[in-house]
Amino acid sequence: MREPIGAPVAGRGSRAGKVRKEFWLSQELLHEAQTYLGAATERETVEMALDLVAFRKELGEGARALRSLRLRRLD
C-alpha cells in the first residue's frame, strides 16, 4: 500500500525506484495543478498527481468491495 499524499517519503529526492521521462506538458495545466495541490515544484506536482490517480483506483476497488457487503441496522 502507498503512503498517503503529503506523508514524508524516505528518499523522495533520490533516484531509487524512479525512471527518467521526458514529455511535453501544458504549462498552464501544470501551474494550475501545482497551485491546487500546493506542491513546491513541478516534479512534486506530477508525482502527487500520479499518486492521486492510483488512490482513485484504490477508492473504486474499496467501493466495489463495500457494495458486496450485506449490512443491517444496529438499532
KOLGU-4560 file (N, C-alpha, C; in nm, 3 decimals, padded with zeros to 5 digits):
<recs>
<n_xx: 00.085 n_yy: -00.118 n_zz: 00.000 ca_xx: 00.000 ca_yy: 00.000 ca_zz: 00.000 c_xx: 00.089 c_yy: 00.124 c_zz: 00.000 mol: A seq: 1 type: MET>
<n_xx: 00.043 n_yy: 00.228 n_zz: -00.067 ca_xx: 00.120 ca_yy: 00.351 ca_zz: -00.079 c_xx: 00.109 c_yy: 00.434 c_zz: 00.049 mol: A seq: 2 type: ARG>
<n_xx: 00.205 n_yy: 00.524 n_zz: 00.063 ca_xx: 00.199 ca_yy: 00.624 ca_zz: 00.169 c_xx: 00.094 c_yy: 00.728 c_zz: 00.130 mol: A seq: 3 type: GLU>
<n_xx: 00.021 n_yy: 00.785 n_zz: 00.226 ca_xx: -00.077 ca_yy: 00.887 ca_zz: 00.192 c_xx: -00.011 c_yy: 01.012 c_zz: 00.134 mol: A seq: 4 type: PRO>
<n_xx: -00.088 n_yy: 01.086 n_zz: 00.057 ca_xx: -00.039 ca_yy: 01.210 ca_zz: -00.002 c_xx: 00.005 c_yy: 01.303 c_zz: 00.109 mol: A seq: 5 type: ILE>
<n_xx: 00.121 n_yy: 01.364 n_zz: 00.090 ca_xx: 00.173 ca_yy: 01.458 ca_zz: 00.188 c_xx: 00.255 c_yy: 01.391 c_zz: 00.298 mol: A seq: 6 type: GLY>
<n_xx: 00.251 n_yy: 01.258 n_zz: 00.304 ca_xx: 00.330 ca_yy: 01.188 ca_zz: 00.405 c_xx: 00.476 c_yy: 01.191 c_zz: 00.364 mol: A seq: 7 type: ALA>
<n_xx: 00.567 n_yy: 01.202 n_zz: 00.462 ca_xx: 00.709 ca_yy: 01.201 ca_zz: 00.427 c_xx: 00.746 c_yy: 01.069 c_zz: 00.362 mol: A seq: 8 type: PRO>
<n_xx: 00.817 n_yy: 01.076 n_zz: 00.253 ca_xx: 00.858 ca_yy: 00.956 ca_zz: 00.181 c_xx: 01.009 c_yy: 00.947 c_zz: 00.188 mol: A seq: 9 type: VAL>
<n_xx: 01.056 n_yy: 00.833 n_zz: 00.239 ca_xx: 01.200 ca_yy: 00.813 ca_zz: 00.250 c_xx: 01.263 c_yy: 00.817 c_zz: 00.113 mol: A seq: 10 type: ALA>
<n_xx: 01.365 n_yy: 00.896 n_zz: 00.097 ca_xx: 01.437 ca_yy: 00.900 ca_zz: -00.028 c_xx: 01.364 c_yy: 00.969 c_zz: -00.141 mol: A seq: 11 type: GLY>
<n_xx: 01.269 n_yy: 01.055 n_zz: -00.110 ca_xx: 01.191 ca_yy: 01.122 ca_zz: -00.215 c_xx: 01.284 c_yy: 01.194 c_zz: -00.313 mol: A seq: 12 type: ARG>
<n_xx: 01.392 n_yy: 01.249 n_zz: -00.264 ca_xx: 01.484 ca_yy: 01.319 ca_zz: -00.352 c_xx: 01.580 c_yy: 01.226 c_zz: -00.425 mol: A seq: 13 type: GLY>
<n_xx: 01.582 n_yy: 01.100 n_zz: -00.387 ca_xx: 01.675 ca_yy: 01.006 ca_zz: -00.450 c_xx: 01.616 c_yy: 00.953 c_zz: -00.580 mol: A seq: 14 type: SER>
<n_xx: 01.700 n_yy: 00.882 n_zz: -00.654 ca_xx: 01.657 ca_yy: 00.824 ca_zz: -00.781 c_xx: 01.612 c_yy: 00.680 c_zz: -00.766 mol: A seq: 15 type: ARG>
<n_xx: 01.619 n_yy: 00.625 n_zz: -00.645 ca_xx: 01.584 ca_yy: 00.485 ca_zz: -00.624 c_xx: 01.440 c_yy: 00.459 c_zz: -00.666 mol: A seq: 16 type: ALA>
<n_xx: 01.421 n_yy: 00.359 n_zz: -00.749 ca_xx: 01.287 ca_yy: 00.320 ca_zz: -00.792 c_xx: 01.223 c_yy: 00.414 c_zz: -00.892 mol: A seq: 17 type: GLY>
<n_xx: 01.299 n_yy: 00.506 n_zz: -00.948 ca_xx: 01.244 ca_yy: 00.604 ca_zz: -01.041 c_xx: 01.310 c_yy: 00.588 c_zz: -01.178 mol: A seq: 18 type: LYS>
<n_xx: 01.238 n_yy: 00.631 n_zz: -01.279 ca_xx: 01.290 ca_yy: 00.631 ca_zz: -01.416 c_xx: 01.282 c_yy: 00.771 c_zz: -01.471 mol: A seq: 19 type: VAL>
<n_xx: 01.373 n_yy: 00.802 n_zz: -01.561 ca_xx: 01.375 ca_yy: 00.935 ca_zz: -01.622 c_xx: 01.280 c_yy: 00.936 c_zz: -01.741 mol: A seq: 20 type: ARG>
<n_xx: 01.194 n_yy: 01.037 n_zz: -01.748 ca_xx: 01.099 ca_yy: 01.053 ca_zz: -01.858 c_xx: 01.108 c_yy: 01.196 c_zz: -01.910 mol: A seq: 21 type: LYS>
<n_xx: 01.082 n_yy: 01.211 n_zz: -02.038 ca_xx: 01.080 ca_yy: 01.344 ca_zz: -02.097 c_xx: 00.956 c_yy: 01.353 c_zz: -02.185 mol: A seq: 22 type: GLU>
<n_xx: 00.870 n_yy: 01.452 n_zz: -02.158 ca_xx: 00.749 ca_yy: 01.468 ca_zz: -02.236 c_xx: 00.702 c_yy: 01.612 c_zz: -02.228 mol: A seq: 23 type: PHE>
<n_xx: 00.611 n_yy: 01.646 n_zz: -02.318 ca_xx: 00.558 ca_yy: 01.782 ca_zz: -02.325 c_xx: 00.431 c_yy: 01.791 c_zz: -02.242 mol: A seq: 24 type: TRP>
<n_xx: 00.421 n_yy: 01.897 n_zz: -02.161 ca_xx: 00.303 ca_yy: 01.922 ca_zz: -02.078 c_xx: 00.256 c_yy: 02.065 c_zz: -02.101 mol: A seq: 25 type: LEU>
<n_xx: 00.128 n_yy: 02.086 n_zz: -02.082 ca_xx: 00.074 ca_yy: 02.221 ca_zz: -02.088 c_xx: 00.123 c_yy: 02.297 c_zz: -01.964 mol: A seq: 26 type: SER>
<n_xx: 00.196 n_yy: 02.406 n_zz: -01.984 ca_xx: 00.247 ca_yy: 02.484 ca_zz: -01.872 c_xx: 00.132 c_yy: 02.540 c_zz: -01.789 mol: A seq: 27 type: GLN>
<n_xx: 00.025 n_yy: 02.579 n_zz: -01.856 ca_xx: -00.091 ca_yy: 02.634 ca_zz: -01.785 c_xx: -00.155 c_yy: 02.529 c_zz: -01.693 mol: A seq: 28 type: GLU>
<n_xx: -00.175 n_yy: 02.407 n_zz: -01.745 ca_xx: -00.233 ca_yy: 02.300 ca_zz: -01.663 c_xx: -00.140 c_yy: 02.259 c_zz: -01.550 mol: A seq: 29 type: LEU>
<n_xx: -00.011 n_yy: 02.253 n_zz: -01.580 ca_xx: 00.087 ca_yy: 02.217 ca_zz: -01.478 c_xx: 00.086 c_yy: 02.320 c_zz: -01.365 mol: A seq: 30 type: LEU>
<n_xx: 00.083 n_yy: 02.447 n_zz: -01.399 ca_xx: 00.080 ca_yy: 02.553 ca_zz: -01.298 c_xx: -00.050 c_yy: 02.546 c_zz: -01.217 mol: A seq: 31 type: HIS>
<n_xx: -00.162 n_yy: 02.522 n_zz: -01.285 ca_xx: -00.290 ca_yy: 02.512 ca_zz: -01.215 c_xx: -00.288 c_yy: 02.395 c_zz: -01.117 mol: A seq: 32 type: GLU>
<n_xx: -00.236 n_yy: 02.281 n_zz: -01.160 ca_xx: -00.227 ca_yy: 02.164 ca_zz: -01.073 c_xx: -00.133 c_yy: 02.191 c_zz: -00.956 mol: A seq: 33 type: ALA>
<n_xx: -00.020 n_yy: 02.257 n_zz: -00.982 ca_xx: 00.076 ca_yy: 02.287 ca_zz: -00.877 c_xx: 00.014 c_yy: 02.377 c_zz: -00.771 mol: A seq: 34 type: GLN>
<n_xx: -00.060 n_yy: 02.477 n_zz: -00.815 ca_xx: -00.127 ca_yy: 02.567 ca_zz: -00.721 c_xx: -00.232 c_yy: 02.492 c_zz: -00.641 mol: A seq: 35 type: THR>
<n_xx: -00.315 n_yy: 02.413 n_zz: -00.708 ca_xx: -00.422 ca_yy: 02.339 ca_zz: -00.642 c_xx: -00.368 c_yy: 02.239 c_zz: -00.541 mol: A seq: 36 type: TYR>
<n_xx: -00.261 n_yy: 02.169 n_zz: -00.578 ca_xx: -00.204 ca_yy: 02.066 ca_zz: -00.491 c_xx: -00.112 c_yy: 02.124 c_zz: -00.384 mol: A seq: 37 type: LEU>
<n_xx: -00.070 n_yy: 02.249 n_zz: -00.400 ca_xx: 00.022 ca_yy: 02.309 ca_zz: -00.304 c_xx: 00.161 c_yy: 02.249 c_zz: -00.313 mol: A seq: 38 type: GLY>
<n_xx: 00.197 n_yy: 02.203 n_zz: -00.430 ca_xx: 00.328 ca_yy: 02.140 ca_zz: -00.450 c_xx: 00.436 c_yy: 02.247 c_zz: -00.463 mol: A seq: 39 type: ALA>
<n_xx: 00.554 n_yy: 02.215 n_zz: -00.413 ca_xx: 00.665 ca_yy: 02.310 ca_zz: -00.416 c_xx: 00.731 c_yy: 02.317 c_zz: -00.553 mol: A seq: 40 type: ALA>
<n_xx: 00.731 n_yy: 02.206 n_zz: -00.626 ca_xx: 00.799 ca_yy: 02.201 ca_zz: -00.755 c_xx: 00.708 c_yy: 02.136 c_zz: -00.860 mol: A seq: 41 type: THR>
<n_xx: 00.746 n_yy: 02.152 n_zz: -00.985 ca_xx: 00.671 ca_yy: 02.087 ca_zz: -01.092 c_xx: 00.684 c_yy: 01.935 c_zz: -01.082 mol: A seq: 42 type: GLU>
<n_xx: 00.801 n_yy: 01.888 n_zz: -01.046 ca_xx: 00.821 ca_yy: 01.744 ca_zz: -01.030 c_xx: 00.730 c_yy: 01.689 c_zz: -00.920 mol: A seq: 43 type: ARG>
<n_xx: 00.724 n_yy: 01.758 n_zz: -00.809 ca_xx: 00.636 ca_yy: 01.716 ca_zz: -00.700 c_xx: 00.490 c_yy: 01.717 c_zz: -00.745 mol: A seq: 44 type: GLU>
<n_xx: 00.454 n_yy: 01.815 n_zz: -00.828 ca_xx: 00.318 ca_yy: 01.823 ca_zz: -00.881 c_xx: 00.284 c_yy: 01.697 c_zz: -00.959 mol: A seq: 45 type: THR>
<n_xx: 00.373 n_yy: 01.657 n_zz: -01.048 ca_xx: 00.349 ca_yy: 01.538 ca_zz: -01.130 c_xx: 00.341 c_yy: 01.414 c_zz: -01.042 mol: A seq: 46 type: VAL>
<n_xx: 00.431 n_yy: 01.401 n_zz: -00.944 ca_xx: 00.430 ca_yy: 01.285 ca_zz: -00.855 c_xx: 00.301 c_yy: 01.280 c_zz: -00.773 mol: A seq: 47 type: GLU>
<n_xx: 00.255 n_yy: 01.395 n_zz: -00.723 ca_xx: 00.131 ca_yy: 01.398 ca_zz: -00.646 c_xx: 00.012 c_yy: 01.363 c_zz: -00.734 mol: A seq: 48 type: MET>
<n_xx: 00.011 n_yy: 01.414 n_zz: -00.856 ca_xx: -00.100 ca_yy: 01.385 ca_zz: -00.948 c_xx: -00.106 c_yy: 01.236 c_zz: -00.981 mol: A seq: 49 type: ALA>
<n_xx: 00.009 n_yy: 01.174 n_zz: -01.004 ca_xx: 00.012 ca_yy: 01.030 ca_zz: -01.030 c_xx: -00.034 c_yy: 00.952 c_zz: -00.908 mol: A seq: 50 type: LEU>
<n_xx: 00.005 n_yy: 00.996 n_zz: -00.790 ca_xx: -00.038 ca_yy: 00.932 ca_zz: -00.667 c_xx: -00.190 c_yy: 00.941 c_zz: -00.652 mol: A seq: 51 type: ASP>
<n_xx: -00.247 n_yy: 01.054 n_zz: -00.688 ca_xx: -00.393 ca_yy: 01.071 ca_zz: -00.681 c_xx: -00.465 c_yy: 00.977 c_zz: -00.777 mol: A seq: 52 type: LEU>
<n_xx: -00.407 n_yy: 00.953 n_zz: -00.893 ca_xx: -00.467 ca_yy: 00.859 ca_zz: -00.988 c_xx: -00.470 c_yy: 00.719 c_zz: -00.928 mol: A seq: 53 type: VAL>
<n_xx: -00.358 n_yy: 00.677 n_zz: -00.867 ca_xx: -00.352 ca_yy: 00.546 ca_zz: -00.804 c_xx: -00.450 c_yy: 00.538 c_zz: -00.687 mol: A seq: 54 type: ALA>
<n_xx: -00.462 n_yy: 00.645 n_zz: -00.610 ca_xx: -00.555 ca_yy: 00.649 ca_zz: -00.497 c_xx: -00.699 c_yy: 00.638 c_zz: -00.545 mol: A seq: 55 type: PHE>
<n_xx: -00.730 n_yy: 00.705 n_zz: -00.655 ca_xx: -00.866 ca_yy: 00.697 ca_zz: -00.711 c_xx: -00.900 c_yy: 00.553 c_zz: -00.747 mol: A seq: 56 type: ARG>
<n_xx: -00.804 n_yy: 00.481 n_zz: -00.803 ca_xx: -00.825 ca_yy: 00.340 ca_zz: -00.836 c_xx: -00.854 c_yy: 00.260 c_zz: -00.709 mol: A seq: 57 type: LYS>
<n_xx: -00.777 n_yy: 00.285 n_zz: -00.603 ca_xx: -00.797 ca_yy: 00.214 ca_zz: -00.477 c_xx: -00.934 c_yy: 00.246 c_zz: -00.417 mol: A seq: 58 type: GLU>
<n_xx: -00.979 n_yy: 00.371 n_zz: -00.429 ca_xx: -01.112 ca_yy: 00.407 ca_zz: -00.380 c_xx: -01.220 c_yy: 00.329 c_zz: -00.454 mol: A seq: 59 type: LEU>
<n_xx: -01.206 n_yy: 00.318 n_zz: -00.584 ca_xx: -01.303 ca_yy: 00.242 ca_zz: -00.663 c_xx: -01.306 c_yy: 00.096 c_zz: -00.622 mol: A seq: 60 type: GLY>
<n_xx: -01.189 n_yy: 00.038 n_zz: -00.599 ca_xx: -01.182 ca_yy: -00.101 ca_zz: -00.555 c_xx: -01.248 c_yy: -00.118 c_zz: -00.419 mol: A seq: 61 type: GLU>
<n_xx: -01.225 n_yy: -00.022 n_zz: -00.329 ca_xx: -01.288 ca_yy: -00.028 ca_zz: -00.197 c_xx: -01.438 c_yy: -00.014 c_zz: -00.204 mol: A seq: 62 type: GLY>
<n_xx: -01.486 n_yy: 00.076 n_zz: -00.289 ca_xx: -01.630 ca_yy: 00.095 ca_zz: -00.306 c_xx: -01.695 c_yy: -00.032 c_zz: -00.361 mol: A seq: 63 type: ALA>
<n_xx: -01.630 n_yy: -00.096 n_zz: -00.457 ca_xx: -01.684 ca_yy: -00.221 ca_zz: -00.512 c_xx: -01.687 c_yy: -00.330 c_zz: -00.405 mol: A seq: 64 type: ARG>
<n_xx: -01.586 n_yy: -00.335 n_zz: -00.320 ca_xx: -01.583 ca_yy: -00.435 ca_zz: -00.213 c_xx: -01.695 c_yy: -00.408 c_zz: -00.113 mol: A seq: 65 type: ALA>
<n_xx: -01.720 n_yy: -00.281 n_zz: -00.081 ca_xx: -01.827 ca_yy: -00.248 ca_zz: 00.013 c_xx: -01.964 c_yy: -00.281 c_zz: -00.044 mol: A seq: 66 type: LEU>
<n_xx: -01.979 n_yy: -00.267 n_zz: -00.175 ca_xx: -02.107 ca_yy: -00.296 ca_zz: -00.238 c_xx: -02.150 c_yy: -00.441 c_zz: -00.217 mol: A seq: 67 type: ARG>
<n_xx: -02.054 n_yy: -00.530 n_zz: -00.203 ca_xx: -02.087 ca_yy: -00.672 ca_zz: -00.188 c_xx: -02.118 c_yy: -00.711 c_zz: -00.044 mol: A seq: 68 type: SER>
<n_xx: -02.099 n_yy: -00.619 n_zz: 00.052 ca_xx: -02.129 ca_yy: -00.649 ca_zz: 00.192 c_xx: -02.278 c_yy: -00.638 c_zz: 00.219 mol: A seq: 69 type: LEU>
<n_xx: -02.327 n_yy: -00.726 n_zz: 00.304 ca_xx: -02.465 ca_yy: -00.717 ca_zz: 00.349 c_xx: -02.464 c_yy: -00.650 c_zz: 00.486 mol: A seq: 70 type: ARG>
<n_xx: -02.529 n_yy: -00.536 n_zz: 00.494 ca_xx: -02.532 ca_yy: -00.459 ca_zz: 00.618 c_xx: -02.671 c_yy: -00.465 c_zz: 00.679 mol: A seq: 71 type: LEU>
<n_xx: -02.676 n_yy: -00.453 n_zz: 00.811 ca_xx: -02.806 ca_yy: -00.445 ca_zz: 00.879 c_xx: -02.799 c_yy: -00.339 c_zz: 00.986 mol: A seq: 72 type: ARG>
<n_xx: -02.910 n_yy: -00.285 n_zz: 01.019 ca_xx: -02.918 ca_yy: -00.178 ca_zz: 01.118 c_xx: -02.875 c_yy: -00.228 c_zz: 01.255 mol: A seq: 73 type: ARG>
<n_xx: -02.812 n_yy: -00.141 n_zz: 01.332 ca_xx: -02.766 ca_yy: -00.177 ca_zz: 01.467 c_xx: -02.874 c_yy: -00.152 c_zz: 01.572 mol: A seq: 74 type: LEU>
<n_xx: -02.968 n_yy: -00.062 n_zz: 01.545 ca_xx: -03.069 ca_yy: -00.029 ca_zz: 01.646 c_xx: -03.194 c_yy: -00.111 c_zz: 01.636 mol: A seq: 75 type: ASP>
</recs>
